[in-house]
Amino acid sequence: MRFSRRSSRTIAAVAAVLVLGSTVTAGPAAAVVPGPVATAAAPAFAAAKAATAKITVTTTSAVVGADRVVKVALKCAATATCSGTVRLVVGTTTNAAVKYSVGAKKSVTVALKLSAAQLKTLQFQGSSTVTVQVKEAKPAAVALKSKKITLKAANPTPGIAVGTASASVAADRKLAVSLTCKGVSACTGRTAVTVAGVVGPAVAYSIGTGRSTAVPVPLTVAQFAALKKARTVTAGLAVTEVTPNAVAARSSTLALTYLAPEPVASQAYLNRNWAPTQYDTCSEALHRSYSVVGPDGKLYPTWHPAEVVDPATGRMCTFGHEHGDDPFTSDIYGWVSDFLTDPEHPLQAGIPFGYVSESLVDYAGANAGEVVRHEDNVGHKIIVKNNVKLISENPRGYVKAPDATGKLAIVTCDYLIKVHQGSHSADATINNAHEMLYAMRCTDGTELISLTMSRFGDANEFNRSCSPSVVVKTTGSILPNGDGGRRLIPDRDCMTSYVLVDPANPRVYSDQWSMYEVWESFNKLTAADGAVLAEFDPWFAVRNPSRYYWPAKNADGTAGLGYPSDLTWETDPADNGRVNAKPWSDFLGQDPFNRADPRSAFDGAARDYYLRDTVVANAGGGNTWYTTPWGTKGVSTPFTGAVRQWVSSTDNTAYPSLERQKFGHDVHYGYGHGVHAPN
């Protein structure tokens, strides 16, 4: 049978449709094929379908990397070369076909390629089933044959995401690692933490798709010890994913911080803290923010400026009291602060107010018959003095000792002292024990950090400031007597004799120095066998105390008080005595005001001090001693209520007696800072 040229073209178009098969969308050529011609071609179609394929796909799975290449193995079973095209169908997308040619009885690997979007989807899913379609042209024309194979991502996108970059670890040794499952199905796997080279236990996780959870991961004892010592560490976090994608351990870093337990509030912080009066503009909460943690792990009040900027308002405010020198200006502050540091709270170290009193409570609880002693907040005063040259008393001259090079040099010392000196209340008129921190370090190697309830003379008595040899008896204290020292405190007799002066004698003036209040201490640290480890004897003075002793004010004979500021408007009925000099005369034309008014010149803020001997007799001995809060019974190991002391392993007992040096005679801590009684 002969065909016209037009008939030949029609038959060719039909053949093209048959070869591509039903998965190929019919193009224009197929559209122009008339029905009769298509019918005439039916026997040829049947023959093509019936032909046996000689090419087979031997690949069952393939791993796809960043190059997006899918390698498909083809095998030719014919005795002649097999050729045709092969392509991938991924989901609903048919990729471009690639030609192949395989020698008889041989195999070949054909490189097909995913699109970037297909690879991203595969990486997210981890694995996927796709279809390989093969069209054979030779040795026989065979319609498309399909085979499903599994593709696996070489680098699957993890289904699990880590949301924790830092964490705090408390005493339970657990940290919370935040994980979110972003996979197509639930995420399972394991996570572990490495601290200081120590790998912790693996913790399993199972998280629903689209959900987040905090996985508690424990640290080992060794890991926790390393964190606690360093306070902060950079730890390694390994997360292994099992499903939805098998992802090997991924590493990231965690900033871990040791979370110390909350310090317990001491009595000084909880019950003896400051509260504002009508004259003060700072809040109680702001005052409480000035706190430190003592060696016992408890929270204590500490030093603060007399006036500060209130963070709540951005304006200056006043506390109405002051605590003396700024301890941060001391050359030995760091040394002393380190000594007083609680290992659990190293960043909250400082000078605690009331620490020895708190220790005394513990000591009394363990020892029947012991007393306790608490003091108010405003009376804690700090003294800083750097580079003091020691001067011998007789013969007078600088004390010299070998320096670090062995050369004879003047001995200089740094002092940091905290003493409770309340010159506003009746407390000191009966009680002799007041908390003291005495720290000093000298160029000759002498060092001392002592914390005691220092006893200034005996309880239930004081010496009259204007007549120091006169002892004034009082009652009401149960504190033990001291080893020496005394308290010089003004009383009513000083006021009537030296302040309220006879106006008929114009040559006599009201004498403020008759009120000069001096606390003379004598302190010892002793070992359990009674041996003296150290002795020191600083004096502390107040030039403008805000009270004086006046027992007649109380009918029952208990410690009564009078107030120097009130003398401005008073007349002594015995001789019509009146004030006639500063500071009282500055207010004679004014109406009387309260003694706590900041206008008063008597606020206890004009203070000075005297330094003399610090004797250390501890050659070859240990530096750390634990004594009672009274500074006695020192041993090398702690006990209930013990206070830790630092004594250098030196001996300076051969030094001559030193000259008592006075400092701070022109210092006034209250001027312009809103300070007033009680201070």
DRENVO-441519 format. One record per residue (C-alpha): residue number from 1; chain; x, y, z. Coordinates in pm, whole numbers, padded with zeros to 5 digits. Example, Ala and Ser with C-alpha at 12.3 -4.5 7.8 and 13.67 -1.06 7.14 Angstrom:
BEGIN
1:A:01230:-00450:00780 $
2:A:01367:-00106:00714 $
// end
This chain:
BEGIN
1:A:00000:00000:00000 $
2:A:00124:00337:-00094 $
3:A:00071:00649:00127 $
4:A:00065:01003:00025 $
5:A:00317:01242:00180 $
6:A:00039:01391:00398 $
7:A:-00056:01047:00522 $
8:A:00306:00981:00621 $
9:A:00319:01291:00840 $
10:A:-00004:01198:01012 $
11:A:00119:00849:01098 $
12:A:00444:00992:01240 $
13:A:00253:01222:01472 $
14:A:00046:00935:01604 $
15:A:00358:00731:01663 $
16:A:00511:01014:01867 $
17:A:00211:01015:02100 $
18:A:00230:00643:02146 $
19:A:00599:00648:02233 $
20:A:00563:00917:02503 $
21:A:00274:00735:02666 $
22:A:-00014:00862:02872 $
23:A:00199:01067:03121 $
24:A:00301:01317:02858 $
25:A:00057:01594:02790 $
26:A:-00055:01577:02431 $
27:A:00084:01864:02227 $
28:A:-00039:02027:01907 $
29:A:00075:01735:01686 $
30:A:-00155:01499:01870 $
31:A:-00439:01747:01846 $
32:A:-00436:01750:01464 $
33:A:-00449:01373:01424 $
34:A:-00789:01279:01267 $
35:A:-00987:00996:01416 $
36:A:-00957:00752:01121 $
37:A:-00581:00780:01112 $
38:A:-00556:00717:01485 $
39:A:-00778:00414:01445 $
40:A:-00562:00286:01158 $
41:A:-00256:00312:01389 $
42:A:-00410:00097:01665 $
43:A:-00236:-00224:01557 $
44:A:00106:-00051:01580 $
45:A:00023:00079:01931 $
46:A:-00070:-00263:02047 $
47:A:00254:-00395:01909 $
48:A:00457:-00129:02099 $
49:A:00280:-00209:02424 $
50:A:00341:-00572:02375 $
51:A:00717:-00526:02320 $
52:A:00935:-00657:02604 $
53:A:01150:-00392:02769 $
54:A:01518:-00469:02763 $
55:A:01618:-00186:02996 $
56:A:01557:-00212:03371 $
57:A:01613:00020:03669 $
58:A:01825:-00157:03928 $
59:A:01836:00130:04179 $
60:A:01611:00100:04482 $
61:A:01737:00402:04678 $
62:A:01974:00691:04639 $
63:A:02142:00947:04861 $
64:A:02122:01306:04742 $
65:A:02379:01562:04847 $
66:A:02423:01933:04791 $
67:A:02486:01878:04416 $
68:A:02120:01763:04388 $
69:A:02225:01464:04174 $
70:A:02022:01142:04184 $
71:A:02220:00849:04047 $
72:A:02002:00587:03878 $
73:A:02151:00255:03763 $
74:A:02018:00109:03435 $
75:A:02084:-00243:03296 $
76:A:02050:-00349:02935 $
77:A:01939:-00714:02895 $
78:A:01939:-00704:02515 $
79:A:02204:-00841:02275 $
80:A:02220:-00495:02123 $
81:A:02265:-00147:02267 $
82:A:01977:-00010:02471 $
83:A:01897:00358:02438 $
84:A:01621:00599:02530 $
85:A:01540:00855:02796 $
86:A:01494:00847:03172 $
87:A:01337:01102:03403 $
88:A:01219:01159:03762 $
89:A:00869:01234:03880 $
90:A:00882:01406:04217 $
91:A:00537:01451:04363 $
92:A:00334:01613:04087 $
93:A:00637:01750:03908 $
94:A:00796:01569:03612 $
95:A:01159:01660:03565 $
96:A:01337:01690:03233 $
97:A:01432:01365:03061 $
98:A:01794:01256:03020 $
99:A:01916:01035:02733 $
100:A:02087:00709:02806 $
101:A:02278:00451:02599 $
102:A:02380:00117:02750 $
103:A:02585:-00146:02577 $
104:A:02448:-00496:02535 $
105:A:02441:-00691:02861 $
106:A:02594:-00394:03047 $
107:A:02493:-00143:03314 $
108:A:02532:00232:03339 $
109:A:02460:00499:03598 $
110:A:02263:00798:03480 $
111:A:02283:01129:03674 $
112:A:01945:01291:03717 $
113:A:01907:01621:03903 $
114:A:01658:01761:04149 $
115:A:01563:02124:04149 $
116:A:01680:02340:04440 $
117:A:01325:02345:04576 $
118:A:01299:01966:04554 $
119:A:01627:01922:04742 $
120:A:01512:02160:05016 $
121:A:01190:01962:05053 $
122:A:01386:01637:05063 $
123:A:01621:01772:05327 $
124:A:01328:01881:05538 $
125:A:01155:01545:05504 $
126:A:01475:01345:05532 $
127:A:01358:01087:05278 $
128:A:01101:01063:05002 $
129:A:00967:00815:04748 $
130:A:00994:00924:04383 $
131:A:00924:00761:04048 $
132:A:01185:00681:03783 $
133:A:01028:00668:03435 $
134:A:01225:00498:03157 $
135:A:01138:00517:02786 $
136:A:01317:00265:02566 $
137:A:01376:00351:02198 $
138:A:01617:00069:02107 $
139:A:01642:-00213:02057 $
140:A:01263:-00195:02070 $
141:A:01032:00098:02119 $
142:A:00876:00052:02461 $
143:A:00640:00294:02628 $
144:A:00729:00453:02962 $
145:A:00805:00211:03243 $
146:A:00797:00331:03604 $
147:A:00976:00224:03922 $
148:A:00955:00379:04263 $
149:A:01280:00443:04449 $
150:A:01362:00604:04785 $
151:A:01566:00921:04800 $
152:A:01751:01011:05117 $
153:A:01902:01350:05194 $
154:A:02274:01336:05265 $
155:A:02231:01633:05496 $
156:A:01870:01632:05610 $
157:A:01735:01944:05776 $
158:A:01703:01867:06145 $
159:A:01347:01851:06264 $
160:A:01452:01960:06612 $
161:A:01557:02317:06689 $
162:A:01743:02431:07002 $
163:A:01604:02742:07167 $
164:A:01844:02770:07462 $
165:A:02162:02976:07444 $
166:A:02214:03021:07818 $
167:A:02089:02863:08137 $
168:A:02128:02881:08513 $
169:A:02193:02574:08722 $
170:A:02094:02557:09088 $
171:A:02170:02302:09357 $
172:A:01949:02040:09189 $
173:A:02213:02029:08910 $
174:A:01949:02043:08635 $
175:A:01935:02280:08341 $
176:A:01638:02323:08110 $
177:A:01712:02285:07738 $
178:A:01436:02426:07519 $
179:A:01367:02211:07209 $
180:A:01111:02272:06933 $
181:A:00999:02008:06684 $
182:A:00969:02155:06334 $
183:A:00959:01823:06155 $
184:A:00680:01668:05952 $
185:A:00621:01423:06235 $
186:A:00713:01385:06601 $
187:A:01076:01446:06692 $
188:A:01267:01194:06899 $
189:A:01631:01169:06993 $
190:A:01882:01239:07268 $
191:A:02066:01539:07411 $
192:A:02367:01571:07639 $
193:A:02582:01847:07787 $
194:A:02960:01867:07815 $
195:A:03113:02078:08094 $
196:A:03487:02115:08150 $
197:A:03554:01821:07921 $
198:A:03315:01593:08109 $
199:A:03027:01452:07902 $
200:A:02703:01421:08090 $
201:A:02433:01155:08053 $
202:A:02223:01145:07737 $
203:A:01861:01239:07794 $
204:A:01592:01113:07558 $
205:A:01329:01347:07420 $
206:A:01002:01300:07233 $
207:A:00821:01608:07111 $
208:A:00511:01636:06897 $
209:A:00539:01817:06567 $
210:A:00497:02190:06603 $
211:A:00548:02174:06981 $
212:A:00818:02295:07221 $
213:A:00932:02159:07553 $
214:A:01199:02219:07815 $
215:A:01403:01904:07854 $
216:A:01561:01873:08201 $
217:A:01924:01775:08152 $
218:A:02118:01685:08469 $
219:A:02482:01769:08528 $
220:A:02707:01513:08688 $
221:A:02859:01585:09027 $
222:A:03192:01660:08857 $
223:A:03030:01891:08602 $
224:A:02842:02079:08873 $
225:A:03156:02115:09085 $
226:A:03340:02267:08788 $
227:A:03054:02511:08721 $
228:A:03025:02607:09086 $
229:A:03396:02680:09105 $
230:A:03406:02884:08783 $
231:A:03060:03042:08837 $
232:A:03012:03065:08459 $
233:A:03126:02824:08187 $
234:A:03074:02771:07817 $
235:A:02929:02422:07786 $
236:A:02879:02203:07481 $
237:A:02529:02087:07387 $
238:A:02491:01783:07161 $
239:A:02149:01702:07008 $
240:A:02099:01377:06817 $
241:A:01781:01331:06614 $
242:A:01635:00988:06542 $
243:A:01303:01093:06388 $
244:A:01171:01241:06171 $
245:A:01521:01265:06027 $
246:A:01820:01063:06138 $
247:A:02061:01343:06213 $
248:A:02391:01278:06385 $
249:A:02479:01475:06696 $
250:A:02482:01848:06631 $
251:A:02694:02060:06863 $
252:A:02626:02408:06992 $
253:A:02734:02604:07297 $
254:A:02554:02701:07614 $
255:A:02651:02975:07857 $
256:A:02593:02816:08197 $
257:A:02578:03017:08517 $
258:A:02579:02878:08867 $
259:A:02266:02988:09048 $
260:A:02344:03024:09415 $
261:A:02064:02971:09667 $
262:A:01883:03282:09780 $
263:A:02053:03415:10093 $
264:A:01855:03408:10415 $
265:A:01789:03752:10560 $
266:A:01981:03824:10878 $
267:A:01827:03990:11183 $
268:A:02017:04306:11089 $
269:A:01856:04306:10744 $
270:A:01512:04185:10843 $
271:A:01442:04351:11177 $
272:A:01714:04611:11237 $
273:A:01711:04784:10903 $
274:A:01635:05149:10837 $
275:A:01296:05304:10767 $
276:A:01248:05661:10642 $
277:A:01126:05946:10862 $
278:A:00941:06261:10767 $
279:A:01275:06423:10682 $
280:A:01395:06154:10440 $
281:A:01322:06124:10069 $
282:A:01477:05785:09983 $
283:A:01256:05479:10011 $
284:A:01300:05183:10240 $
285:A:01321:04955:09937 $
286:A:01608:05157:09793 $
287:A:01793:05134:10124 $
288:A:01745:04757:10133 $
289:A:01898:04732:09788 $
290:A:02231:04824:09948 $
291:A:02306:04479:10080 $
292:A:02578:04215:10081 $
293:A:02602:03849:10167 $
294:A:02818:03776:10469 $
295:A:03055:03483:10525 $
296:A:02762:03286:10666 $
297:A:02560:03317:10345 $
298:A:02307:03557:10499 $
299:A:02193:03891:10366 $
300:A:02311:04205:10550 $
301:A:02280:04581:10510 $
302:A:02597:04755:10400 $
303:A:02748:05095:10326 $
304:A:02576:05345:10098 $
305:A:02616:05719:10027 $
306:A:02409:05956:10238 $
307:A:02228:06069:09924 $
308:A:02183:05890:09594 $
309:A:01989:05910:09271 $
310:A:01666:05718:09312 $
311:A:01631:05492:09004 $
312:A:01253:05511:09039 $
313:A:01244:05889:08997 $
314:A:01580:05984:08850 $
315:A:01616:06247:09123 $
316:A:01848:06278:09421 $
317:A:01712:06152:09750 $
318:A:01847:06141:10105 $
319:A:01857:05863:10365 $
320:A:01899:06100:10660 $
321:A:02199:05906:10791 $
322:A:02550:05817:10680 $
323:A:02791:05530:10734 $
324:A:03121:05712:10715 $
325:A:03393:05663:10457 $
326:A:03339:05487:10127 $
327:A:03500:05144:10182 $
328:A:03584:05119:09813 $
329:A:03847:05389:09862 $
330:A:04046:05161:10090 $
331:A:04364:05010:09947 $
332:A:04277:04684:10124 $
333:A:03907:04671:10043 $
334:A:03950:04390:09791 $
335:A:04152:04183:10037 $
336:A:03900:04233:10318 $
337:A:03602:04181:10091 $
338:A:03748:03856:09960 $
339:A:03798:03737:10317 $
340:A:03434:03809:10397 $
341:A:03304:03646:10080 $
342:A:03055:03362:10096 $
343:A:03165:03107:09831 $
344:A:02805:03077:09713 $
345:A:02769:03451:09650 $
346:A:03106:03593:09543 $
347:A:02948:03880:09353 $
348:A:02758:04001:09661 $
349:A:03057:04042:09891 $
350:A:03128:04354:10092 $
351:A:03120:04484:10448 $
352:A:02823:04326:10630 $
353:A:02654:04526:10906 $
354:A:02550:04298:11194 $
355:A:02741:03981:11102 $
356:A:02905:03935:11443 $
357:A:02573:03996:11619 $
358:A:02421:03722:11405 $
359:A:02707:03488:11494 $
360:A:02652:03567:11860 $
361:A:02293:03441:11830 $
362:A:02422:03108:11698 $
363:A:02693:03093:11963 $
364:A:02446:03166:12243 $
365:A:02215:02899:12110 $
366:A:02491:02640:12145 $
367:A:02628:02767:12478 $
368:A:02397:02811:12774 $
369:A:02434:03136:12961 $
370:A:02562:03339:12666 $
371:A:02389:03665:12580 $
372:A:02280:03807:12245 $
373:A:02327:04160:12118 $
374:A:02169:04349:11827 $
375:A:02230:04707:11715 $
376:A:02050:04951:11488 $
377:A:02143:05026:11130 $
378:A:02239:05394:11141 $
379:A:02518:05346:11395 $
380:A:02746:05144:11167 $
381:A:03038:05368:11064 $
382:A:03328:05292:10831 $
383:A:03679:05436:10856 $
384:A:03932:05423:10574 $
385:A:04291:05533:10619 $
386:A:04566:05444:10375 $
387:A:04943:05476:10405 $
388:A:04975:05552:10775 $
389:A:05338:05579:10883 $
390:A:05392:05424:11223 $
391:A:05555:05652:11481 $
392:A:05719:05530:11799 $
393:A:05619:05713:12115 $
394:A:05951:05723:12302 $
395:A:06187:05806:12157 $
396:A:05965:05967:11896 $
397:A:06043:05864:11541 $
398:A:05929:05651:11250 $
399:A:05922:05277:11301 $
400:A:06141:05102:11046 $
401:A:06166:04743:10935 $
402:A:06318:04553:10639 $
403:A:06110:04586:10322 $
404:A:06072:04324:10050 $
405:A:06428:04389:09931 $
406:A:06572:04366:10280 $
407:A:06635:04739:10301 $
408:A:06531:04921:10619 $
409:A:06221:05132:10544 $
410:A:05947:05317:10731 $
411:A:05659:05085:10813 $
412:A:05332:05206:10661 $
413:A:04991:05051:10713 $
414:A:04646:05059:10555 $
415:A:04337:05047:10778 $
416:A:03975:04956:10705 $
417:A:03754:04968:11014 $
418:A:03381:04933:11072 $
419:A:03251:05016:11419 $
420:A:02901:05056:11552 $
421:A:02898:05389:11734 $
422:A:02551:05508:11823 $
423:A:02573:05861:11965 $
424:A:02200:05927:11928 $
425:A:02048:05685:12181 $
426:A:02083:05565:12540 $
427:A:02234:05234:12423 $
428:A:02599:05327:12478 $
429:A:02530:05469:12822 $
430:A:02467:05116:12950 $
431:A:02597:04873:12687 $
432:A:02969:04833:12633 $
433:A:02975:04577:12347 $
434:A:02963:04711:11994 $
435:A:03039:04532:11669 $
436:A:03378:04606:11515 $
437:A:03562:04504:11202 $
438:A:03929:04594:11233 $
439:A:04147:04524:10929 $
440:A:04502:04642:10872 $
441:A:04795:04545:10652 $
442:A:05147:04683:10682 $
443:A:05459:04683:10469 $
444:A:05644:04476:10731 $
445:A:05410:04181:10671 $
446:A:05178:04243:10966 $
447:A:04818:04161:10870 $
448:A:04499:04138:11070 $
449:A:04129:04102:10994 $
450:A:03931:04085:11314 $
451:A:03555:04076:11364 $
452:A:03435:04088:11723 $
453:A:03186:04233:11964 $
454:A:03433:04488:12093 $
455:A:03387:04583:12460 $
456:A:03459:04946:12535 $
457:A:03516:04923:12909 $
458:A:03252:04775:13134 $
459:A:02875:04756:13105 $
460:A:02643:04974:13316 $
461:A:02886:05263:13339 $
462:A:03061:05529:13134 $
463:A:03307:05808:13197 $
464:A:03192:06170:13190 $
465:A:03324:06340:12876 $
466:A:03387:06673:13046 $
467:A:03549:06504:13352 $
468:A:03702:06178:13222 $
469:A:03800:06053:13566 $
470:A:03438:06054:13681 $
471:A:03258:05722:13634 $
472:A:02882:05749:13588 $
473:A:02694:05438:13695 $
474:A:02395:05312:13497 $
475:A:02179:04999:13495 $
476:A:02007:04768:13249 $
477:A:02281:04577:13063 $
478:A:02360:04206:13094 $
479:A:02668:04220:12871 $
480:A:03007:04098:13001 $
481:A:03268:04348:13111 $
482:A:03562:04429:12888 $
483:A:03937:04381:12911 $
484:A:03999:04754:12915 $
485:A:03898:05072:12739 $
486:A:03613:05306:12832 $
487:A:03336:05524:12689 $
488:A:03351:05900:12746 $
489:A:02994:06027:12706 $
490:A:02849:06371:12790 $
491:A:02587:06397:13061 $
492:A:02367:06669:13208 $
493:A:02645:06788:13436 $
494:A:02857:06869:13128 $
495:A:02569:07071:12987 $
496:A:02504:07278:13298 $
497:A:02874:07331:13368 $
498:A:03010:07407:13021 $
499:A:02725:07479:12778 $
500:A:02457:07667:12975 $
501:A:02694:07934:13107 $
502:A:02629:08217:13348 $
503:A:02546:08527:13143 $
504:A:02700:08739:13419 $
505:A:03042:08606:13319 $
506:A:03103:08735:12964 $
507:A:03442:08568:12942 $
508:A:03294:08217:12959 $
509:A:03152:08068:12640 $
510:A:02946:07759:12569 $
511:A:03200:07486:12509 $
512:A:03106:07221:12253 $
513:A:03425:07028:12336 $
514:A:03277:06942:12674 $
515:A:03053:06708:12473 $
516:A:03344:06541:12290 $
517:A:03245:06174:12301 $
518:A:03535:05928:12281 $
519:A:03508:05550:12278 $
520:A:03840:05393:12376 $
521:A:03869:05028:12283 $
522:A:04107:04757:12391 $
523:A:04077:04433:12198 $
524:A:04239:04092:12206 $
525:A:04221:03780:11994 $
526:A:04316:03478:12200 $
527:A:04370:03110:12131 $
528:A:04192:02831:12316 $
529:A:04486:02806:12557 $
530:A:04462:03176:12636 $
531:A:04764:03279:12430 $
532:A:04724:03627:12283 $
533:A:04732:03624:11903 $
534:A:04674:03996:11850 $
535:A:04595:04317:12039 $
536:A:04473:04650:11901 $
537:A:04333:04967:12055 $
538:A:04167:05221:11820 $
539:A:03962:05510:11963 $
540:A:03654:05659:11801 $
541:A:03528:06011:11872 $
542:A:03216:06218:11797 $
543:A:03233:06597:11812 $
544:A:02858:06656:11786 $
545:A:02661:06374:11950 $
546:A:02287:06425:11928 $
547:A:02214:06318:12287 $
548:A:02355:06336:12636 $
549:A:02281:06134:12948 $
550:A:02021:06288:13179 $
551:A:01884:06032:13426 $
552:A:01650:06286:13584 $
553:A:01448:06277:13264 $
554:A:01319:05933:13367 $
555:A:01149:05910:13706 $
556:A:01234:05539:13742 $
557:A:01606:05610:13723 $
558:A:01658:05434:13387 $
559:A:01880:05589:13128 $
560:A:01721:05916:13034 $
561:A:01840:06148:12763 $
562:A:01868:06514:12687 $
563:A:01938:06666:12347 $
564:A:02210:06926:12280 $
565:A:02000:07102:12016 $
566:A:01732:07177:12277 $
567:A:01985:07372:12481 $
568:A:01947:07656:12229 $
569:A:01620:07758:12391 $
570:A:01685:07644:12749 $
571:A:01774:07837:13065 $
572:A:01948:07663:13356 $
573:A:01727:07734:13657 $
574:A:02027:07708:13890 $
575:A:02213:08012:13756 $
576:A:02010:08132:13456 $
577:A:02279:07982:13234 $
578:A:02225:08013:12858 $
579:A:02410:07921:12543 $
580:A:02622:08201:12402 $
581:A:02840:08047:12128 $
582:A:02823:07849:11809 $
583:A:02668:07629:11699 $
584:A:02375:07710:11932 $
585:A:02392:08085:11875 $
586:A:02319:08035:11504 $
587:A:01962:07937:11593 $
588:A:01879:08170:11881 $
589:A:01643:08381:11671 $
590:A:01448:08083:11539 $
591:A:01152:07898:11681 $
592:A:01243:07567:11847 $
593:A:01261:07272:11609 $
594:A:01280:06896:11656 $
595:A:01617:06746:11738 $
596:A:01581:06523:11428 $
597:A:01543:06823:11200 $
598:A:01831:06836:10946 $
599:A:01889:07198:11055 $
600:A:02028:07076:11386 $
601:A:02405:07098:11425 $
602:A:02400:06783:11639 $
603:A:02369:06484:11409 $
604:A:02667:06270:11514 $
605:A:02831:06313:11174 $
606:A:03140:06508:11287 $
607:A:03374:06227:11383 $
608:A:03744:06155:11418 $
609:A:03950:05858:11532 $
610:A:04283:05758:11683 $
611:A:04515:05475:11572 $
612:A:04796:05334:11778 $
613:A:04920:04981:11842 $
614:A:04842:04662:11655 $
615:A:05045:04387:11813 $
616:A:05061:04046:11646 $
617:A:05223:03746:11817 $
618:A:05166:03460:11575 $
619:A:05509:03372:11432 $
620:A:05482:03040:11251 $
621:A:05113:03007:11336 $
622:A:04827:02955:11098 $
623:A:04658:03253:10937 $
624:A:04299:03138:10984 $
625:A:04154:03128:11333 $
626:A:03799:03066:11451 $
627:A:03706:03245:11771 $
628:A:03393:03321:11968 $
629:A:03220:03647:11874 $
630:A:03410:03794:12171 $
631:A:03745:03708:12009 $
632:A:03828:03426:12251 $
633:A:03895:03048:12238 $
634:A:04059:03057:11896 $
635:A:04106:02726:11713 $
636:A:04186:02622:11357 $
637:A:03849:02464:11279 $
638:A:03503:02624:11276 $
639:A:03236:02561:11541 $
640:A:02880:02680:11596 $
641:A:02874:03057:11621 $
642:A:03245:03091:11541 $
643:A:03378:03398:11363 $
644:A:03669:03356:11123 $
645:A:03971:03579:11185 $
646:A:04288:03640:10984 $
647:A:04619:03680:11166 $
648:A:04951:03701:10984 $
649:A:05215:03443:11074 $
650:A:05439:03718:11209 $
651:A:05553:03873:11536 $
652:A:05597:04246:11596 $
653:A:05602:04237:11975 $
654:A:05955:04382:11970 $
655:A:05826:04711:11832 $
656:A:05825:05007:12073 $
657:A:05495:05144:12195 $
658:A:05348:05363:11922 $
659:A:05230:05721:11932 $
660:A:04853:05755:11912 $
661:A:04777:05939:11588 $
662:A:04456:06135:11537 $
663:A:04278:06151:11202 $
664:A:03959:06304:11068 $
665:A:03952:06606:11300 $
666:A:03811:06822:11019 $
667:A:03576:06564:10868 $
668:A:03198:06609:10876 $
669:A:03001:06338:10698 $
670:A:02667:06515:10717 $
671:A:02707:06861:10566 $
672:A:02472:06916:10274 $
673:A:02353:06554:10261 $
674:A:02029:06570:10460 $
675:A:02181:06389:10758 $
676:A:02004:06427:11091 $
677:A:01955:06246:11421 $
678:A:01930:05955:11465 $
679:A:02253:05894:11280 $
// end
